[in-house]
Amino acid sequence: MQFDLNNILRDNIKSLSPYSSARDEYKGKEGVFLDANENPFGAPTSFFEGNELNLNRYPDPMQLSLKDKLGKIKGLPTENIFLGNGSDEAIDILFRAFCEPGKDKVIICPPTYGMYEVSANINDVGIVKVHLTKEDFQLDIENILLAINETTKLIFICCPNNPTGNGVKWDSIKKILENFKGLVVIDEAYINFARYMSLIPELLNYPNLVILQTLSKAWGLAGIRIGAAFASQQIIDVFNKIKPPYNINAVSQKIALDALDNLDQVNNWIKEIVFERNRLSLELAKLNIITKVYPSEANFILVKTINANSIYNYLANNKIIIRNRSNVSLCEGCLRITIGTKEENEMLLKTLQNYKA
Ligand SMILES: *Cc1c(COP(=O)(O)O)cnc(C)c1O
């Protein structure tokens, strides 16, 4: 099926002349900068002293050093990378670029990440829900293809999926990519914990593929708010046209640059979390208040319980906070547990063992 980005781009975005910032025009680092109305003396803080952080200056609007370093890890040139203030910014931009408010629609596959629906609602974009299959939370491919029509612009697929934890079969994703003229957005927030690979190499084969990743989970940087979208240069150019000029602040850029040097540390954490996930899954399955432990490719486990609200409250009273998903359709009776440190997981298990139904 022929894909043409111009067929799905909103007219106001097509004709938009983006804001041109002072730092877009002159790219050199040396010079006398009298172009951006900044304070020439400095910033009144010594918090980052010795870090070459000129907080009185606007940050690089295109975050080129950071994209370069991330690109080397991901095997992608900077032109195929967009960085956002969390992946949530990338999700919002997808709606604003491709979905006409009050007219266009997107398909989501619940139970899934809540932000797709919230972002759609904020942008007044219709949502068509095609639920995952009941038994194993896979894509209902037949009904997804039936749900597509002229107004469908985006299909969101979370893989590994939150809150169910499972991966979605590549065959199904491929079928959607090949039969849909809009964008297929694969949210890989949890890919580092999965046994299968990222779909990044498929960007070369599918011009309608957008992949979302984030530094918020495996990378341990939820506090600095950096998410990424990987796609064709044509799509990334649209993202860049719409984003606020300085969407990633200087402090976050600097910290992310430093953090990306520590891939070994992160890989060790991932190994430990995956080990703990597998151990915790086995231990949780032994408890009679838990009737099912869903297989997980992520850093959390979904479990079905005999009384979700009561167990949730009991844990909270013991200062252990998990996520109650029991009022989400297809997740009735379910709780979502993030994998903590070995000690934290032991506390959780001990506390659950003492629960009196
Ligand atoms: C946590 C999460 C994200 C990350 O969002 P950020 O804004 O990058 O912190 C994205 N997608 C899913 C499915 C998530 O669970």
PDBQT file of the ligand as one rigid body, heavy atoms in Angstrom, charges set to zero:
ROOT
HETATM    1  C1  LIG A 401       6.187   5.129  31.222  1.00  0.00    +0.000 C 
HETATM    2  C2  LIG A 401       5.710   5.077  29.835  1.00  0.00    +0.000 A 
HETATM    3  C3  LIG A 401       6.130   6.020  28.903  1.00  0.00    +0.000 A 
HETATM    4  C4  LIG A 401       7.112   7.066  29.289  1.00  0.00    +0.000 C 
HETATM    5  O1  LIG A 401       6.637   8.332  29.236  1.00  0.00    +0.000 OA
HETATM    6  P1  LIG A 401       7.672   9.524  29.492  1.00  0.00    +0.000 P 
HETATM    7  O2  LIG A 401       6.823  10.712  29.197  1.00  0.00    +0.000 OA
HETATM    8  O3  LIG A 401       8.794   9.354  28.513  1.00  0.00    +0.000 OA
HETATM    9  O4  LIG A 401       8.138   9.444  30.905  1.00  0.00    +0.000 OA
HETATM   10  C5  LIG A 401       5.699   5.898  27.596  1.00  0.00    +0.000 A 
HETATM   11  N1  LIG A 401       4.905   4.895  27.219  1.00  0.00    +0.000 NA
HETATM   12  C6  LIG A 401       4.489   3.956  28.091  1.00  0.00    +0.000 A 
HETATM   13  C7  LIG A 401       3.655   2.832  27.634  1.00  0.00    +0.000 C 
HETATM   14  C8  LIG A 401       4.861   4.030  29.432  1.00  0.00    +0.000 A 
HETATM   15  O5  LIG A 401       4.427   3.106  30.292  1.00  0.00    +0.000 OA
ENDROOT
TORSDOF 0
